[in-house]
């Protein structure tokens, strides 16, 4: 029989946020479907929590911003 294969988990599509208690080292990752829904969640939690925007993920990979691509092309 042997050991079952272990594949890396694919990340869900959407906008990712890390919500932490102020001063904490770890938190909870939440996913929103649209940019507007993500910004609404940021406004909801920003008064009581530390909010870190992790960015957008599509097809299991992080979507790069256009700014980062231009910076790499210039260098």
Z-matrix of the N, CA and C atoms (Angstrom, degrees):
N
C 1 1.457
C 2 1.538 1 109.06
N 3 1.292 2 117.62 1 -60.26
C 4 1.465 3 119.55 2 177.88
C 5 1.521 4 113.10 3 81.35
N 6 1.282 5 113.07 4 -178.81
C 7 1.458 6 121.29 5 -178.32
C 8 1.533 7 109.79 6 -84.41
N 9 1.344 8 117.95 7 137.90
C 10 1.464 9 119.37 8 179.92
C 11 1.533 10 110.71 9 -69.75
N 12 1.324 11 117.66 10 147.82
C 13 1.460 12 120.05 11 179.74
C 14 1.535 13 110.67 12 -67.43
N 15 1.304 14 115.37 13 146.24
C 16 1.459 15 120.52 14 179.08
C 17 1.526 16 108.00 15 -116.92
N 18 1.311 17 116.20 16 116.23
C 19 1.450 18 121.54 17 177.83
C 20 1.522 19 109.27 18 -101.75
N 21 1.320 20 117.85 19 145.91
C 22 1.463 21 118.62 20 175.87
C 23 1.524 22 110.91 21 -64.76
N 24 1.326 23 116.91 22 142.77
C 25 1.452 24 120.76 23 -179.71
C 26 1.518 25 109.92 24 -72.21
N 27 1.334 26 115.68 25 139.62
C 28 1.459 27 120.69 26 176.68
C 29 1.523 28 108.55 27 -86.23
N 30 1.308 29 115.94 28 138.92
C 31 1.455 30 120.18 29 179.12
C 32 1.524 31 109.64 30 -77.69
N 33 1.315 32 115.81 31 141.90
C 34 1.457 33 120.98 32 179.58
C 35 1.521 34 109.97 33 -71.73
N 36 1.329 35 115.47 34 151.05
C 37 1.451 36 120.77 35 177.51
C 38 1.520 37 109.94 36 -73.13
N 39 1.318 38 116.24 37 142.08
C 40 1.457 39 121.30 38 176.82
C 41 1.515 40 111.21 39 141.58
N 42 1.320 41 114.99 40 -170.24
C 43 1.458 42 122.88 41 -179.39
C 44 1.531 43 108.58 42 -101.18
N 45 1.330 44 116.01 43 127.42
C 46 1.461 45 122.21 44 -172.81
C 47 1.520 46 111.26 45 -104.39
N 48 1.345 47 115.41 46 137.38
C 49 1.463 48 123.45 47 176.95
C 50 1.512 49 109.27 48 -129.11
N 51 1.317 50 116.39 49 144.39
C 52 1.463 51 121.56 50 172.49
C 53 1.515 52 106.88 51 -110.34
N 54 1.333 53 117.17 52 118.54
C 55 1.459 54 123.45 53 -178.60
C 56 1.523 55 107.84 54 -107.57
N 57 1.352 56 117.35 55 121.95
C 58 1.465 57 122.16 56 -178.28
C 59 1.518 58 110.23 57 -129.36
N 60 1.327 59 115.75 58 152.52
C 61 1.454 60 119.26 59 167.86
C 62 1.514 61 107.43 60 -67.51
N 63 1.321 62 117.14 61 149.34
C 64 1.465 63 120.29 62 -177.64
C 65 1.523 64 109.76 63 -61.35
N 66 1.332 65 115.53 64 126.72
C 67 1.458 66 121.25 65 179.52
C 68 1.524 67 114.23 66 87.68
N 69 1.320 68 118.58 67 -2.91
C 70 1.463 69 121.20 68 -178.22
C 71 1.527 70 110.52 69 -83.56
N 72 1.328 71 116.58 70 156.01
C 73 1.456 72 121.67 71 178.81
C 74 1.518 73 112.93 72 -91.52
N 75 1.307 74 118.05 73 -21.20
C 76 1.463 75 120.86 74 -179.45
C 77 1.517 76 108.94 75 -132.52
N 78 1.328 77 114.91 76 161.20
C 79 1.451 78 119.28 77 -178.55
C 80 1.509 79 111.42 78 -151.64
N 81 1.320 80 115.31 79 -157.72
C 82 1.455 81 122.98 80 -178.93
C 83 1.524 82 108.13 81 -115.98
N 84 1.315 83 116.30 82 133.82
C 85 1.462 84 120.95 83 177.14
C 86 1.520 85 107.89 84 -93.24
N 87 1.335 86 115.69 85 127.97
C 88 1.462 87 120.13 86 175.43
C 89 1.518 88 108.27 87 -119.52
N 90 1.326 89 116.07 88 151.75
C 91 1.461 90 122.90 89 -176.36
C 92 1.524 91 108.15 90 -121.98
N 93 1.326 92 115.83 91 133.62
C 94 1.463 93 121.77 92 175.54
C 95 1.522 94 108.66 93 -120.99
N 96 1.334 95 116.55 94 150.37
C 97 1.461 96 121.30 95 -175.14
C 98 1.526 97 113.60 96 -77.48
N 99 1.326 98 117.69 97 -31.56
C 100 1.461 99 119.85 98 -175.67
C 101 1.519 100 110.50 99 -128.89
N 102 1.326 101 115.46 100 162.76
C 103 1.460 102 121.30 101 178.66
C 104 1.525 103 110.52 102 -62.53
N 105 1.338 104 117.10 103 -40.64
C 106 1.464 105 120.99 104 -179.67
C 107 1.527 106 111.40 105 -63.62
N 108 1.333 107 117.07 106 -41.32
C 109 1.468 108 121.11 107 178.28
C 110 1.527 109 110.33 108 -65.84
N 111 1.339 110 117.32 109 -36.45
C 112 1.461 111 121.06 110 177.82
C 113 1.523 112 110.15 111 -64.54
N 114 1.337 113 117.14 112 -45.17
C 115 1.459 114 120.14 113 -178.81
C 116 1.525 115 111.62 114 -67.37
N 117 1.327 116 117.32 115 -31.46
C 118 1.460 117 120.58 116 175.72
C 119 1.530 118 110.02 117 -65.91
N 120 1.327 119 117.55 118 -40.71
C 121 1.463 120 121.27 119 177.42
C 122 1.523 121 110.77 120 -65.94
N 123 1.328 122 117.42 121 -37.46
C 124 1.469 123 121.18 122 177.49
C 125 1.518 124 109.52 123 -61.06
N 126 1.332 125 117.62 124 -47.76
C 127 1.464 126 120.77 125 179.54
C 128 1.521 127 111.50 126 -63.17
N 129 1.326 128 117.07 127 -34.42
C 130 1.460 129 120.95 128 -178.51
C 131 1.527 130 111.46 129 -67.54
N 132 1.341 131 117.44 130 -41.78
C 133 1.451 132 121.12 131 -172.76
C 134 1.522 133 114.69 132 -96.53
N 135 1.350 134 119.73 133 -13.78
C 136 1.453 135 120.71 134 -170.05
C 137 1.533 136 114.33 135 -65.36
N 138 1.318 137 118.98 136 -23.04
C 139 1.467 138 120.66 137 -179.32
C 140 1.520 139 112.88 138 -74.23
N 141 1.324 140 117.56 139 -34.77
C 142 1.462 141 120.31 140 -174.44
C 143 1.521 142 114.18 141 -112.13
N 144 1.326 143 118.29 142 -14.78
C 145 1.467 144 122.02 143 -175.20
C 146 1.521 145 110.51 144 -128.02
N 147 1.332 146 116.01 145 164.47
C 148 1.453 147 121.92 146 167.71
C 149 1.519 148 107.15 147 -88.82
N 150 1.320 149 116.81 148 126.56
C 151 1.460 150 121.99 149 -177.80
C 152 1.527 151 108.45 150 -114.15
N 153 1.325 152 116.61 151 125.65
C 154 1.454 153 122.40 152 177.08
C 155 1.522 154 107.42 153 -118.94
N 156 1.327 155 116.00 154 122.10
C 157 1.463 156 120.66 155 178.78
C 158 1.519 157 107.85 156 -85.03
N 159 1.323 158 116.60 157 117.38
C 160 1.457 159 121.93 158 -177.47
C 161 1.526 160 112.12 159 -88.89
N 162 1.321 161 118.26 160 -15.65
C 163 1.450 162 121.28 161 176.02
C 164 1.516 163 113.15 162 107.01
N 165 1.329 164 114.02 163 -172.75
C 166 1.462 165 121.43 164 -177.34
C 167 1.525 166 109.94 165 -99.57
N 168 1.330 167 115.73 166 141.20
C 169 1.461 168 122.06 167 176.69
C 170 1.523 169 109.09 168 -122.21
N 171 1.332 170 115.95 169 134.00
C 172 1.463 171 122.02 170 174.41
C 173 1.513 172 108.54 171 -135.51
N 174 1.309 173 116.52 172 137.43
C 175 1.471 174 123.34 173 178.77
C 176 1.525 175 111.80 174 54.51
N 177 1.332 176 116.41 175 37.32
C 178 1.460 177 120.80 176 176.53
C 179 1.508 178 115.28 177 79.92
N 180 1.341 179 118.64 178 3.97
C 181 1.459 180 121.30 179 -178.88
C 182 1.517 181 110.52 180 -130.06
N 183 1.334 182 116.00 181 153.42
C 184 1.457 183 121.05 182 178.75
C 185 1.523 184 109.46 183 -73.54
N 186 1.333 185 115.62 184 138.36
C 187 1.455 186 121.34 185 178.39
C 188 1.527 187 107.40 186 -87.80
N 189 1.343 188 116.55 187 125.32
C 190 1.454 189 120.82 188 179.95
C 191 1.520 190 110.04 189 -78.30
N 192 1.344 191 114.67 190 147.89
C 193 1.457 192 120.09 191 174.45
C 194 1.524 193 109.30 192 -76.19
N 195 1.314 194 116.84 193 155.49
C 196 1.451 195 121.36 194 177.78
C 197 1.518 196 111.81 195 -64.32
N 198 1.336 197 117.82 196 -30.13
C 199 1.462 198 122.05 197 -179.32
C 200 1.521 199 110.77 198 -63.38
N 201 1.319 200 116.81 199 -41.85
C 202 1.467 201 120.49 200 -178.14
C 203 1.529 202 110.52 201 -66.70
N 204 1.331 203 117.15 202 -38.71
C 205 1.459 204 120.52 203 -179.68
C 206 1.527 205 110.57 204 -65.26
N 207 1.353 206 116.97 205 -41.11
C 208 1.455 207 120.45 206 -179.62
C 209 1.533 208 110.56 207 -66.26
N 210 1.327 209 116.46 208 -39.11
C 211 1.454 210 120.43 209 -179.59
C 212 1.526 211 110.78 210 -63.61
N 213 1.322 212 117.25 211 -38.76
C 214 1.467 213 120.81 212 178.69
C 215 1.528 214 110.58 213 -69.21
N 216 1.330 215 117.04 214 -35.87
C 217 1.462 216 120.10 215 -177.99
C 218 1.533 217 110.99 216 -70.03
N 219 1.344 218 117.14 217 -34.27
C 220 1.450 219 120.73 218 179.67
C 221 1.522 220 112.55 219 -73.14
N 222 1.311 221 116.42 220 -33.68
C 223 1.474 222 119.97 221 -174.85
C 224 1.508 223 113.72 222 -73.25
